[in-house]
Amino acid sequence: MKKFEIPDFYRSKIISKLKEHRKNEDPRKKDFSPTTLDFGPIKFLIARHFGFCYGVENAIEIAYKTVEENPGRRIFLLNEMIHNPFVNLDLQSRGIKFIMDAYGNQFVEWNEINSNDIVIIPAFGTTIEIETLLKEKGVDIAKHNTTCPFVEKVWNKADELGKEKFTVIIHGKAKHEETHATFSHSSQTTPSLIIRNIDEAVVVSKTILGETNKSEFYKYFEGKHSSNFDAAKDLERIGVVNQTTMLATETQAIADLLRETMIKKYGVENLKEHFADTRDTLCYATNDNQNATIGLKQEYADLAIVVGGYNSSNTSHLVELLEEKFTTYFISGAEKIISEKIISHFDIHTRKEKTTENYLPSKSKITIAITSGASCPDSVVDDVLNKLLSYYGETKNPEEILKSLQP
């Protein structure tokens, strides 16, 4: 796989070396068990896969090269490059301005953008409407387009489905930039519908089977379907694609439910006429990170820490998985670890940050499971490890531990 040129300050002394070791030890990614770093009074279980993925490194490389190669020019980002505050703040400190936030609120009006400006399209991609607007202004969108190849793969599959007269059902979050973009692209060629979870898939299933009326369907999915969507005929042939950062197991469960629905209505012998196989749209990095998190859950730990941006979809799903077994703290960086007694962390259920006291157990030796989202730099995870280590007296040297991992 291609090696990207990303700033050294995103690399780390501990995590980057650990990743290199695991890559050499398990090049085919068959082992999803965590790595143990035992510092004596505190032991870390580090997930097999986490942190920057291919799409994120590609986007970061393009963004920093754009700044370096265009001194004096105005450079804009459509919205957040990726969902990580550390990365976005650093890009802003280098003069890049954001046109809008993650929810579409405008910071820079479109009439202020002209053909001399550079506009970077983020890793999530963007809508057909925004692409058209920028082209009309004479902005070169191809050169500075950082859309993740795996997002584009979903778009291509949606296009294929449209050509074969299948309706596209997108498993995603309706307000997420990537789902906005996918919906915009798929709606150009075929009826499209966004569903958030298995509960919404059940509503679709009941509509297909005639167990709920169309008016209820339209009310339930208001603002989540393409214009002129006809629930009577547009759900006769369907294919499921996903926002690449969703839980892969949930996407599969949704696809399985709708597949069984089509078998129930049309018979297994007619399944291919009504349900498209779209399993190849799942992102490899999302799968690897989620499988590695499931690997963490097979071990014992006193608590778990997940590091990443609070608006990061893929990171929040790692939190969901770990919460099933461990007391889990979702933090954006080491600064959220206030002291050995107090931690400030994000609650994915209330969508608010809160403070917890006595988060570290009063034991002579504790074990902490750690992972991070696909947009979190390894250096930020290093900072978290070092902050926690600072609360304990005699601990082993990180380099000594890393050397012990070598065969």
C-alpha positions as CSV (number, residue, x, y, z in Angstrom):
1,M,0.0,0.0,0.0
2,K,1.2,3.5,-0.8
3,K,3.2,5.4,1.9
4,F,2.0,9.0,2.4
5,E,4.0,12.0,3.3
6,I,2.4,13.4,6.4
7,P,4.0,15.8,8.9
8,D,6.3,14.1,11.4
9,F,4.4,15.6,14.3
10,Y,1.6,13.3,13.6
11,R,3.9,10.3,14.0
12,S,4.9,9.0,17.5
13,K,7.7,7.3,19.4
14,I,5.6,4.6,20.9
15,I,2.5,3.9,18.7
16,S,4.2,4.2,15.3
17,K,6.9,1.7,16.3
18,L,4.3,-0.6,17.7
19,K,2.3,-0.5,14.5
20,E,5.5,-1.2,12.5
21,H,6.2,-4.2,14.7
22,R,2.6,-5.6,14.3
23,K,2.7,-5.0,10.6
24,N,5.9,-7.1,10.3
25,E,4.6,-9.8,12.6
26,D,1.2,-10.1,11.0
27,P,1.4,-8.7,7.4
28,R,-1.9,-10.5,6.3
29,K,-3.9,-9.0,9.2
30,K,-5.1,-12.4,10.5
31,D,-4.5,-11.6,14.2
32,F,-7.0,-9.1,15.8
33,S,-5.8,-9.6,19.4
34,P,-4.3,-6.5,21.1
35,T,-0.7,-5.8,22.0
36,T,0.2,-5.7,25.6
37,L,2.5,-2.9,26.8
38,D,3.3,-3.7,30.5
39,F,4.9,-0.8,32.3
40,G,4.6,-2.4,35.7
41,P,1.9,-0.6,37.8
42,I,0.0,0.1,34.6
43,K,-0.6,-2.1,31.6
44,F,-2.0,-1.0,28.3
45,L,-3.9,-3.3,25.8
46,I,-3.4,-1.6,22.4
47,A,-5.8,-2.5,19.6
48,R,-4.4,-4.3,16.6
49,H,-5.7,-1.6,14.2
50,F,-6.6,2.0,14.8
51,G,-5.6,5.5,13.8
52,F,-5.0,7.1,10.4
53,C,-6.4,5.0,7.5
54,Y,-5.5,5.3,3.8
55,G,-8.2,7.9,3.1
56,V,-7.2,10.1,6.0
57,E,-3.4,10.0,5.2
58,N,-4.2,10.7,1.5
59,A,-6.3,13.8,2.5
60,I,-3.7,15.1,5.0
61,E,-0.9,14.7,2.4
62,I,-2.8,16.7,-0.2
63,A,-3.8,19.4,2.2
64,Y,-0.3,20.1,3.5
65,K,1.3,19.9,0.1
66,T,-1.3,22.4,-1.1
67,V,-0.3,24.9,1.6
68,E,3.4,24.3,0.9
69,E,3.1,24.7,-2.9
70,N,0.8,27.8,-2.9
71,P,2.3,30.6,-0.8
72,G,0.2,33.7,-0.9
73,R,-2.9,32.1,-2.4
74,R,-6.2,31.9,-0.5
75,I,-6.9,28.3,0.4
76,F,-10.3,27.1,1.6
77,L,-11.6,23.8,2.9
78,L,-15.3,23.1,2.2
79,N,-15.6,21.9,5.8
80,E,-13.6,19.9,8.3
81,M,-10.8,17.9,6.5
82,I,-11.5,15.0,8.8
83,H,-13.3,14.7,12.2
84,N,-10.3,15.5,14.4
85,P,-9.9,18.8,16.2
86,F,-6.1,18.6,16.4
87,V,-5.7,18.2,12.6
88,N,-8.3,20.8,11.7
89,L,-6.9,23.4,14.1
90,D,-3.4,22.9,12.7
91,L,-4.6,23.4,9.1
92,Q,-6.4,26.6,10.2
93,S,-3.2,27.8,11.9
94,R,-1.5,27.5,8.5
95,G,-4.0,29.9,6.9
96,I,-6.6,27.5,5.6
97,K,-10.2,28.8,6.0
98,F,-13.3,26.7,6.4
99,I,-16.2,27.6,4.1
100,M,-18.8,25.9,6.4
101,D,-19.0,23.6,9.4
102,A,-19.9,20.0,9.5
103,Y,-23.6,20.9,9.6
104,G,-23.6,23.2,6.6
105,N,-23.5,26.5,8.5
106,Q,-21.7,29.0,6.3
107,F,-18.5,30.8,7.5
108,V,-17.6,32.1,4.1
109,E,-20.3,33.1,1.6
110,W,-20.1,31.6,-1.9
111,N,-19.9,35.0,-3.5
112,E,-16.6,35.6,-1.8
113,I,-15.0,32.6,-3.6
114,N,-13.5,33.2,-7.0
115,S,-11.4,31.3,-9.7
116,N,-8.1,32.4,-8.1
117,D,-8.9,30.6,-4.9
118,I,-8.1,27.0,-4.0
119,V,-10.9,24.9,-2.5
120,I,-10.0,21.6,-1.0
121,I,-12.7,18.9,-1.0
122,P,-12.4,16.9,2.3
123,A,-12.1,13.1,2.7
124,F,-15.9,12.8,3.0
125,G,-16.4,14.1,-0.5
126,T,-19.1,16.6,-1.4
127,T,-22.4,16.9,-3.2
128,I,-23.0,17.2,-6.9
129,E,-24.6,20.7,-6.2
130,I,-21.4,22.1,-4.6
131,E,-19.2,20.5,-7.2
132,T,-21.3,22.3,-9.9
133,L,-21.2,25.6,-8.0
134,L,-17.4,25.5,-7.7
135,K,-17.0,24.6,-11.4
136,E,-19.2,27.5,-12.4
137,K,-16.9,29.8,-10.4
138,G,-13.9,28.4,-12.3
139,V,-12.4,26.7,-9.3
140,D,-10.3,23.6,-10.1
141,I,-11.8,20.9,-7.9
142,A,-10.0,17.9,-9.4
143,K,-6.5,18.9,-8.3
144,H,-7.4,19.4,-4.6
145,N,-10.0,16.7,-4.2
146,T,-9.2,14.5,-1.2
147,T,-12.3,12.3,-1.3
148,C,-11.5,8.9,0.1
149,P,-11.2,6.2,-2.6
150,F,-13.5,4.0,-0.5
151,V,-16.2,6.7,-0.4
152,E,-15.9,6.9,-4.2
153,K,-16.2,3.1,-4.4
154,V,-19.6,3.5,-2.7
155,W,-20.6,6.1,-5.2
156,N,-19.6,3.9,-8.1
157,K,-21.6,1.0,-6.7
158,A,-24.6,3.3,-6.3
159,D,-24.2,4.4,-9.9
160,E,-24.2,0.7,-11.0
161,L,-27.3,0.1,-9.0
162,G,-29.0,3.0,-10.6
163,K,-28.2,1.8,-14.1
164,E,-29.7,-1.5,-13.2
165,K,-32.9,0.2,-12.0
166,F,-32.3,-0.6,-8.3
167,T,-33.2,1.9,-5.6
168,V,-30.2,2.8,-3.4
169,I,-30.7,2.5,0.4
170,I,-27.9,4.3,2.2
171,H,-27.1,3.1,5.8
172,G,-25.8,6.3,7.3
173,K,-26.4,9.4,9.4
174,A,-28.5,11.9,7.4
175,K,-26.6,14.9,8.7
176,H,-23.1,13.5,8.1
177,E,-21.1,15.0,5.3
178,E,-20.3,11.7,3.6
179,T,-23.9,10.6,3.6
180,H,-24.9,14.0,2.2
181,A,-22.5,13.4,-0.6
182,T,-23.4,9.8,-1.3
183,F,-27.1,10.7,-1.3
184,S,-26.5,13.6,-3.7
185,H,-24.6,11.3,-6.1
186,S,-27.0,8.4,-6.0
187,S,-30.1,10.6,-6.4
188,Q,-28.8,11.7,-9.8
189,T,-29.4,8.3,-11.3
190,T,-31.9,6.5,-9.1
191,P,-34.4,6.8,-6.2
192,S,-32.5,6.9,-2.9
193,L,-33.3,6.6,0.8
194,I,-31.2,7.1,3.9
195,I,-31.8,4.9,6.9
196,R,-30.0,5.2,10.3
197,N,-30.3,1.9,11.9
198,I,-32.1,-1.5,12.1
199,D,-35.2,0.1,13.5
200,E,-35.6,2.2,10.4
201,A,-34.9,-0.9,8.3
202,V,-37.8,-2.6,10.0
203,V,-40.1,0.3,8.9
204,V,-38.8,-0.1,5.3
205,S,-39.4,-3.9,5.5
206,K,-43.0,-3.3,6.7
207,T,-43.6,-0.9,3.9
208,I,-42.3,-3.4,1.3
209,L,-44.6,-6.1,2.8
210,G,-47.6,-3.7,2.9
211,E,-47.8,-3.8,6.7
212,T,-47.6,0.0,6.9
213,N,-49.2,2.6,4.7
214,K,-47.3,5.1,2.5
215,S,-48.2,8.2,4.4
216,E,-46.5,6.7,7.6
217,F,-43.4,5.9,5.5
218,Y,-43.1,9.5,4.1
219,K,-43.6,11.0,7.6
220,Y,-41.0,8.7,9.1
221,F,-38.4,9.4,6.4
222,E,-39.2,13.0,5.8
223,G,-36.1,14.7,4.4
224,K,-34.3,11.4,3.9
225,H,-35.5,10.3,0.5
226,S,-35.0,11.6,-3.0
227,S,-37.7,13.8,-4.6
228,N,-40.7,12.0,-6.1
229,F,-39.8,8.9,-4.2
230,D,-42.7,6.4,-4.7
231,A,-42.8,3.9,-1.8
232,A,-45.2,1.7,-3.8
233,K,-42.8,1.0,-6.7
234,D,-39.3,2.3,-5.7
235,L,-38.9,-0.4,-3.0
236,E,-39.5,-3.3,-5.5
237,R,-35.8,-3.5,-6.4
238,I,-33.2,-2.3,-3.8
239,G,-29.5,-2.4,-2.9
240,V,-27.9,-1.3,0.3
241,V,-24.7,0.8,0.5
242,N,-23.3,2.5,3.5
243,Q,-21.6,5.5,5.0
244,T,-18.1,3.9,5.3
245,T,-17.8,4.8,9.0
246,M,-20.9,3.0,10.2
247,L,-20.8,-0.3,12.2
248,A,-20.1,-3.0,9.6
249,T,-22.2,-5.5,11.6
250,E,-25.1,-3.1,11.6
251,T,-24.9,-2.6,7.8
252,Q,-24.9,-6.3,7.4
253,A,-27.8,-6.8,9.7
254,I,-29.8,-4.2,7.8
255,A,-28.9,-5.9,4.5
256,D,-29.9,-9.3,5.9
257,L,-33.2,-8.0,7.1
258,L,-34.1,-6.5,3.7
259,R,-32.9,-9.5,1.9
260,E,-35.2,-11.8,3.9
261,T,-38.0,-9.3,3.3
262,M,-37.6,-9.7,-0.4
263,I,-37.5,-13.5,-0.1
264,K,-40.7,-13.3,1.9
265,K,-42.4,-11.2,-0.7
266,Y,-41.0,-12.5,-4.0
267,G,-39.6,-15.9,-3.2
268,V,-35.9,-17.0,-3.1
269,E,-36.0,-17.9,-6.8
270,N,-36.6,-14.3,-7.7
271,L,-34.2,-12.7,-5.1
272,K,-31.7,-11.4,-7.6
273,E,-34.4,-9.4,-9.4
274,H,-35.2,-7.6,-6.2
275,F,-32.1,-7.4,-4.0
276,A,-28.6,-6.5,-5.2
277,D,-25.4,-7.9,-3.6
278,T,-23.4,-4.9,-2.3
279,R,-21.1,-6.5,0.2
280,D,-18.0,-5.1,-1.5
281,T,-18.8,-1.5,-0.4
282,L,-17.7,-2.0,3.2
283,C,-14.5,0.0,4.0
284,Y,-11.5,-2.2,4.8
285,A,-10.2,0.2,7.5
286,T,-13.6,0.4,9.2
287,N,-13.8,-3.4,9.3
288,D,-10.2,-3.8,10.6
289,N,-10.7,-1.2,13.3
290,Q,-14.0,-2.7,14.4
291,N,-12.6,-6.2,14.4
292,A,-9.6,-5.1,16.4
293,T,-12.0,-3.4,18.9
294,I,-13.9,-6.7,19.2
295,G,-10.5,-8.3,19.8
296,L,-9.9,-5.9,22.7
297,K,-13.2,-7.0,24.2
298,Q,-11.9,-10.6,24.5
299,E,-9.4,-9.5,27.1
300,Y,-9.7,-8.2,30.7
301,A,-9.3,-4.5,31.4
302,D,-10.3,-2.2,34.3
303,L,-11.4,0.4,31.9
304,A,-11.1,1.5,28.2
305,I,-10.1,4.8,26.6
306,V,-11.0,5.7,23.1
307,V,-9.3,8.7,21.5
308,G,-10.6,10.8,18.7
309,G,-12.9,13.7,17.6
310,Y,-16.3,13.8,19.3
311,N,-18.0,14.3,15.9
312,S,-16.2,11.3,14.4
313,S,-18.7,8.6,13.3
314,N,-16.2,5.8,13.1
315,T,-14.8,6.6,16.6
316,S,-18.2,6.7,18.2
317,H,-18.9,3.2,17.0
318,L,-15.7,2.0,18.6
319,V,-17.0,3.5,21.9
320,E,-20.3,1.7,21.4
321,L,-18.5,-1.6,21.0
322,L,-16.2,-1.2,24.1
323,E,-19.1,0.1,26.3
324,E,-20.7,-3.4,26.0
325,K,-17.9,-4.7,28.2
326,F,-15.9,-1.9,29.8
327,T,-16.4,1.4,31.5
328,T,-15.3,3.5,28.5
329,Y,-14.0,7.1,28.4
330,F,-14.1,8.9,25.0
331,I,-11.6,11.7,25.0
332,S,-10.3,14.0,22.2
333,G,-6.7,14.1,23.6
334,A,-4.5,14.0,26.7
335,E,-5.7,17.4,27.9
336,K,-9.0,15.8,28.8
337,I,-7.2,13.7,31.5
338,I,-7.2,16.4,34.1
339,S,-5.4,14.5,36.8
340,E,-5.1,11.0,38.3
341,K,-8.5,11.6,39.9
342,I,-10.5,13.5,37.2
343,I,-11.2,12.9,33.5
344,S,-13.3,14.9,31.1
345,H,-15.0,12.8,28.5
346,F,-17.7,12.7,25.9
347,D,-21.0,10.8,26.4
348,I,-22.1,9.5,23.0
349,H,-25.7,9.1,24.3
350,T,-26.3,12.6,25.6
351,R,-23.9,14.2,23.1
352,K,-22.3,16.2,26.0
353,E,-19.0,16.3,27.7
354,K,-18.9,15.3,31.3
355,T,-16.5,14.9,34.2
356,T,-15.9,11.7,36.1
357,E,-13.9,11.4,39.3
358,N,-11.9,8.4,40.5
359,Y,-11.8,7.0,37.0
360,L,-8.5,5.1,37.8
361,P,-9.1,2.2,40.1
362,S,-7.2,2.2,43.5
363,K,-5.2,-1.0,42.7
364,S,-1.5,-1.8,42.8
365,K,-1.7,-2.7,39.1
366,I,-4.3,-1.7,36.5
367,T,-5.1,-2.6,32.9
368,I,-6.4,-0.1,30.4
369,A,-7.7,-1.0,26.9
370,I,-6.9,1.7,24.3
371,T,-7.8,2.5,20.7
372,S,-8.5,5.5,18.6
373,G,-10.5,6.6,15.6
374,A,-9.4,6.6,11.9
375,S,-8.8,10.3,12.0
376,C,-6.7,10.4,15.2
377,P,-2.9,11.0,14.9
378,D,-0.7,8.4,16.6
379,S,1.1,11.3,18.4
380,V,-2.2,12.1,20.2
381,V,-2.4,8.5,21.5
382,D,1.2,8.7,22.6
383,D,0.3,11.8,24.6
384,V,-2.5,9.9,26.3
385,L,-0.2,7.0,27.3
386,N,2.5,9.4,28.6
387,K,-0.1,11.4,30.6
388,L,-1.4,8.2,32.3
389,L,2.2,7.0,32.9
390,S,3.0,10.2,34.7
391,Y,0.7,9.3,37.5
392,Y,2.7,6.3,38.5
393,G,6.1,6.2,40.2
394,E,8.4,3.5,38.9
395,T,7.4,2.5,35.4
396,K,9.4,0.7,32.7
397,N,10.9,2.7,29.8
398,P,8.8,2.7,26.6
399,E,11.8,1.9,24.5
400,E,12.7,-1.1,26.7
401,I,9.2,-2.4,26.3
402,L,9.2,-1.9,22.6
403,K,12.5,-3.8,22.3
404,S,11.0,-6.7,24.2
405,L,8.4,-7.1,21.5
406,Q,11.0,-7.9,18.9
407,P,11.4,-11.6,18.0
